[in-house]
Amino acid sequence: MSNAEEMKPEEVLRVELEVFRREHRDLDDAITALEQTGRADQLQLRRLKKQKLALKDKIAAIEDKLTPDIIA
């Protein structure tokens, strides 16, 4: 049995969350670097920003799953 099979669903979500956060930061750094060159390809920038937004949505969805609902 591998480690992935032994992990609880919540642990898997936490690992995925960390991976997505790292990818989000990397995209942010790449976008910033491209913008600072002053000659960034606008199409490439749009694609990177769209990818970053999709990661943000995935991060939010996982955080929602990990955060217990509080009933007021």
N, C-alpha and C positions, 0 to 999 in steps of 0.2 A: 504494500500500500504506500503510495507516495504522500508527500507532505500536503499536497493540494487536496487529496482525498480525505486526509485526516482533519483538515481545517474546518471549523464551524462556518456557517454562512456569513455570520457577522464578521469573522476574521477575514474572510475572502473579500467582503465589501471594503473593509478598512485598508487592505492591501491595494485593491483597485483604486480606492480614493487617493491614496498616496501617489500611485503611478500617474493618475490623471492630473493631480495637482502639480507634479513635477513636469509633466508634458505642457501644462498650461503656462507654468513659469518659463519654460524653454521657448515656447512660442512667443510669449511676451518679450523675452530678450531678443529673439530673432526679429520681431516686428520693430522694436526700438532701434536695433542696429541698422536695419534696412532704411528706416525713416531718417536716421542721422547721416546716412551717406549722401542724402540730397538728390539721389538719382534712382530711387527705388521704383521698381516696376509696379505700377498701381494694381494690375491684375493679380500679381503675386501677393501683394499686401492684402487685397480683399480676400483672397483665398485663405491666407494665414489667419486673418481676423475672424473669418467664418469658422475655421477649424477651432480657433480659440474659444469662440462663443459656444460651439457644440460641446467642447470639453467642459465649459462652465456649467452647461445644462446637465451633463452627466454627473458632475461633482455635486450639484444641488440635489439631484435625484437620489444619489447615494446618501448624502447627508440627511435627507428627509427619511430614508429608510432606517438610518442609524439613530435618529433622534426620536425618542418616544413621544407620542402624542400627549399633550397636556390638555385635559378637559377642564375648562373654567367653570 
